[in-house]
Amino acid sequence: MKIAITGSDGQLGRALQTTLASHTLIPLAHREFDVTDRANISRLAALAPDIVIQCAAMTNVDGAARDPVSAFRANAFGTQNVALACQKCNAALVYISTNEVFDGKKEAPYLEFDAPNPINVYGKSKLAGEWYAQHLLEKFYIVRTAWLYAKGGGKFPDKILELAQRQAALSVVRDEIGSPTYVPDLANALARLIETKQYGIYHLVNAGSCSRYEWAIEILRMANLPRPIKPITLAEYSRASTPPPNTALENFAAATMLDISLRSWQDALRAYFEI
């Protein structure tokens, strides 16, 4: 297959280039291909990919809260542009979405057919991207994932390890629940998914869920960096965005129908430390 990857210079884009190396790849880094530029609709269509994986996004959740216009420009209208390009060249679209399309009020993990109800700008902008994918195309995969991290990606594990090197004790939120997802595992699952041509909405996350506090404990334990960690609440942690409290996802559709499952978040974290 000929596969275009927008945001190819991001952590998921880089992992996909490794995982999909046997295919003909068209990496489109942000600096050379801005999905918000309408001129790039025709440019992308002219490349004639069989499938486009839309990794390009504004993923800074607090930044989205501070600048909603930029969030919607990138996540909603950028995805509209990519979907229109797919429409022109009859390509399938993989749109990478988020757990934050849900309000976090459900006590159990969210399934693919649970109704979205985002409570922050980031979630609303990503849900708008889902809307464009569904309404402009017949061939689409909407893939919701959560709490992505990879080695050197500057995400939660890296930040916890950095803080542990500088501080004698840490404070971490105990009442925000999610599904930590190791980027190489997501890339492998996406590679399997696009081979099926079973279009639809999927949740692809490492199995299980935990709080930020529980995740931090495991990170320091596996890193052999014992530090006291004080559990705090979301209300005690000041930030621009309002995160949904419980957005654990269940990989129900892909596991049930396509036999695509991801290992536990604990096993994935162990792999992160083995690199």
C-alpha positions as CSV (number, residue, x, y, z in Angstrom):
1,M,0.0,0.0,0.0
2,K,1.0,3.6,-0.5
3,I,0.5,5.2,2.9
4,A,0.7,9.0,3.7
5,I,1.4,9.9,7.3
6,T,0.6,13.5,8.4
7,G,2.5,14.7,11.4
8,S,5.2,12.1,10.5
9,D,7.7,13.9,12.8
10,G,5.7,13.3,15.9
11,Q,6.1,10.3,18.2
12,L,3.3,8.2,16.6
13,G,4.3,9.3,13.1
14,R,7.9,8.2,13.7
15,A,6.8,4.8,15.1
16,L,4.5,4.2,12.2
17,Q,7.3,4.8,9.7
18,T,9.2,2.0,11.5
19,T,6.2,-0.4,11.7
20,L,5.0,0.2,8.2
21,A,8.4,0.2,6.5
22,S,7.4,-2.6,4.1
23,H,4.9,-0.3,2.5
24,T,5.4,2.7,0.3
25,L,5.4,5.6,2.7
26,I,4.8,9.3,2.2
27,P,5.9,11.0,5.4
28,L,4.5,14.5,5.7
29,A,6.1,16.4,8.6
30,H,4.4,19.5,9.9
31,R,7.1,21.8,8.8
32,E,6.6,20.9,5.2
33,F,2.9,19.9,5.2
34,D,0.5,22.0,7.3
35,V,-2.9,20.3,7.3
36,T,-4.6,23.6,8.0
37,D,-3.5,25.0,4.6
38,R,-6.3,24.5,2.1
39,A,-3.8,24.4,-0.7
40,N,-2.6,21.1,0.7
41,I,-5.9,19.4,-0.2
42,S,-5.0,19.1,-3.8
43,R,-1.3,18.5,-3.0
44,L,-2.2,15.5,-0.9
45,A,-4.7,14.1,-3.4
46,A,-2.1,14.4,-6.2
47,L,0.2,12.0,-4.2
48,A,-2.5,9.4,-4.7
49,P,-2.1,7.4,-1.4
50,D,-4.2,4.4,-0.7
51,I,-4.6,5.4,2.9
52,V,-3.8,8.5,4.9
53,I,-3.0,8.3,8.7
54,Q,-3.9,11.6,10.2
55,C,-1.4,12.0,13.1
56,A,-1.1,15.8,12.7
57,A,-2.9,17.5,15.6
58,M,-2.6,20.0,18.4
59,T,-2.2,17.6,21.3
60,N,-1.3,20.1,24.0
61,V,-4.4,19.9,26.1
62,D,-3.7,23.0,28.2
63,G,-2.6,24.9,25.1
64,A,-5.9,24.1,23.5
65,A,-7.8,25.5,26.5
66,R,-5.8,28.7,26.2
67,D,-6.1,28.9,22.4
68,P,-9.4,27.3,21.2
69,V,-9.1,28.8,17.7
70,S,-5.8,27.1,17.1
71,A,-7.1,23.8,18.5
72,F,-10.1,23.7,16.2
73,R,-8.0,24.9,13.2
74,A,-5.7,22.0,13.6
75,N,-7.9,19.2,15.0
76,A,-11.2,20.0,13.2
77,F,-10.5,22.0,10.1
78,G,-7.1,20.3,9.5
79,T,-8.9,16.9,9.5
80,Q,-11.6,18.3,7.2
81,N,-8.8,19.2,4.7
82,V,-7.2,15.8,4.9
83,A,-10.7,14.1,4.6
84,L,-11.4,16.2,1.5
85,A,-8.1,15.1,0.0
86,C,-9.0,11.5,0.7
87,Q,-12.3,12.1,-1.0
88,K,-10.5,13.4,-4.1
89,C,-8.2,10.4,-4.5
90,N,-10.5,7.7,-3.0
91,A,-8.1,7.1,-0.1
92,A,-9.1,5.7,3.3
93,L,-8.5,7.8,6.3
94,V,-7.2,6.8,9.7
95,Y,-8.0,9.6,12.2
96,I,-6.3,9.4,15.5
97,S,-8.7,10.6,18.2
98,T,-8.7,10.7,22.0
99,N,-10.3,9.4,25.2
100,E,-11.1,13.1,26.0
101,V,-14.1,13.0,23.7
102,F,-15.9,11.5,26.7
103,D,-17.0,13.4,29.9
104,G,-15.4,10.9,32.3
105,K,-18.6,10.3,34.3
106,K,-18.9,6.6,33.4
107,E,-17.6,4.2,36.1
108,A,-16.5,1.5,33.7
109,P,-14.2,1.9,30.7
110,Y,-15.7,3.5,27.7
111,L,-16.8,1.4,24.7
112,E,-16.7,2.5,21.0
113,F,-20.5,3.0,21.0
114,D,-20.7,5.1,24.2
115,A,-21.9,8.6,23.4
116,P,-19.2,11.2,23.4
117,N,-19.6,14.3,25.5
118,P,-16.3,16.3,25.8
119,I,-15.9,18.8,28.6
120,N,-12.8,20.6,27.4
121,V,-11.7,22.4,24.2
122,Y,-9.2,19.6,23.3
123,G,-11.9,16.9,23.4
124,K,-14.4,19.1,21.5
125,S,-11.9,19.9,18.8
126,K,-11.0,16.2,18.4
127,L,-14.7,15.2,18.3
128,A,-15.2,17.8,15.5
129,G,-12.4,16.0,13.6
130,E,-14.3,12.7,14.1
131,W,-17.4,14.4,12.7
132,Y,-15.6,15.4,9.5
133,A,-14.1,12.0,9.0
134,Q,-17.6,10.3,9.3
135,H,-19.5,12.8,7.3
136,L,-17.1,13.3,4.4
137,L,-15.9,9.7,3.8
138,E,-17.1,6.2,3.5
139,K,-13.7,4.6,4.1
140,F,-12.5,5.7,7.5
141,Y,-11.1,4.4,10.8
142,I,-11.6,6.5,13.8
143,V,-9.1,5.3,16.4
144,R,-9.4,6.6,19.9
145,T,-6.4,6.2,22.1
146,A,-5.1,7.7,25.4
147,W,-2.1,8.8,27.4
148,L,0.5,8.1,24.7
149,Y,4.1,7.8,25.6
150,A,7.4,6.6,24.0
151,K,11.0,6.8,24.9
152,G,12.3,10.3,24.8
153,G,8.9,11.7,23.9
154,G,8.6,14.1,26.8
155,K,5.4,12.5,28.0
156,F,4.3,11.5,31.5
157,P,6.9,8.8,32.2
158,D,9.7,11.1,31.1
159,K,8.4,13.9,33.2
160,I,8.0,11.7,36.3
161,L,11.6,10.5,35.9
162,E,12.9,14.0,35.4
163,L,11.1,15.2,38.5
164,A,12.3,12.3,40.5
165,Q,15.9,13.2,39.6
166,R,15.4,16.8,40.9
167,Q,13.0,16.4,43.8
168,A,13.0,14.3,47.0
169,A,9.2,13.9,46.8
170,L,6.4,14.1,44.2
171,S,2.7,15.0,44.2
172,V,0.6,13.2,41.6
173,V,-3.2,13.3,40.8
174,R,-5.0,10.2,42.1
175,D,-8.5,10.9,40.7
176,E,-7.8,11.1,37.0
177,I,-8.1,7.6,35.5
178,G,-7.0,6.5,32.0
179,S,-5.3,4.0,29.8
180,P,-1.6,4.5,29.4
181,T,-0.6,3.5,25.8
182,Y,2.8,2.7,24.5
183,V,3.3,4.3,21.1
184,P,5.1,1.3,19.5
185,D,2.2,-0.9,20.6
186,L,-0.4,1.5,19.1
187,A,1.6,1.6,15.8
188,N,1.6,-2.2,15.6
189,A,-2.1,-2.3,16.2
190,L,-2.8,0.4,13.6
191,A,-0.7,-1.6,11.0
192,R,-2.9,-4.6,11.7
193,L,-6.1,-2.6,11.6
194,I,-5.5,-1.1,8.2
195,E,-4.9,-4.5,6.6
196,T,-8.5,-5.6,7.6
197,K,-10.3,-2.8,5.6
198,Q,-13.0,-3.1,8.4
199,Y,-13.8,0.5,8.6
200,G,-15.4,2.1,11.7
201,I,-14.6,3.4,15.2
202,Y,-12.1,1.6,17.4
203,H,-10.4,2.0,20.8
204,L,-6.8,1.0,20.7
205,V,-5.1,1.2,24.1
206,N,-2.9,-1.0,26.3
207,A,-5.2,-3.2,28.3
208,G,-6.2,-2.1,31.8
209,S,-6.4,1.3,33.4
210,C,-4.9,3.3,36.3
211,S,-4.7,6.7,37.9
212,R,-1.9,9.1,37.2
213,Y,-0.8,8.4,40.8
214,E,-0.7,4.6,40.2
215,W,1.1,5.1,36.9
216,A,3.8,7.2,38.6
217,I,4.3,4.6,41.3
218,E,4.9,1.9,38.7
219,I,7.2,4.2,36.7
220,L,9.5,4.9,39.7
221,R,9.3,1.2,40.8
222,M,10.5,0.0,37.4
223,A,13.1,2.7,37.2
224,N,14.4,1.7,40.7
225,L,14.0,5.3,41.8
226,P,12.3,5.2,45.2
227,R,10.6,8.5,46.0
228,P,7.6,9.3,48.2
229,I,4.6,10.3,46.2
230,K,1.8,12.3,47.7
231,P,-1.7,11.6,46.1
232,I,-3.5,14.8,45.3
233,T,-6.9,15.5,43.6
234,L,-7.6,17.2,40.3
235,A,-9.0,20.1,42.3
236,E,-5.6,20.6,43.9
237,Y,-3.7,20.6,40.6
238,S,-4.0,23.8,38.8
239,R,-4.1,23.7,35.0
240,A,-5.7,25.5,32.1
241,S,-7.8,22.5,30.9
242,T,-10.4,20.5,32.8
243,P,-9.5,16.8,32.3
244,P,-12.4,14.2,32.5
245,P,-11.9,12.2,35.6
246,N,-12.3,8.7,34.3
247,T,-11.7,8.1,30.6
248,A,-10.3,4.5,30.6
249,L,-11.1,3.0,27.2
250,E,-11.8,-0.6,26.4
251,N,-10.6,-2.1,23.2
252,F,-13.8,-3.9,22.5
253,A,-14.5,-3.8,18.8
254,A,-11.0,-4.6,17.5
255,A,-10.5,-7.4,20.0
256,T,-13.9,-8.9,19.5
257,M,-14.2,-8.7,15.8
258,L,-10.6,-8.5,14.5
259,D,-8.6,-10.3,17.1
260,I,-6.4,-7.1,17.6
261,S,-5.4,-6.8,21.2
262,L,-2.7,-4.8,23.0
263,R,-0.8,-6.1,26.0
264,S,-1.3,-4.8,29.5
265,W,-0.2,-1.3,30.3
266,Q,2.2,-2.7,32.9
267,D,3.9,-5.0,30.4
268,A,4.1,-2.1,27.9
269,L,5.7,0.1,30.5
270,R,8.2,-2.7,31.2
271,A,9.1,-2.6,27.5
272,Y,9.6,1.1,27.7
273,F,12.3,0.6,30.3
274,E,14.0,-2.2,28.4
275,I,15.0,0.0,25.4
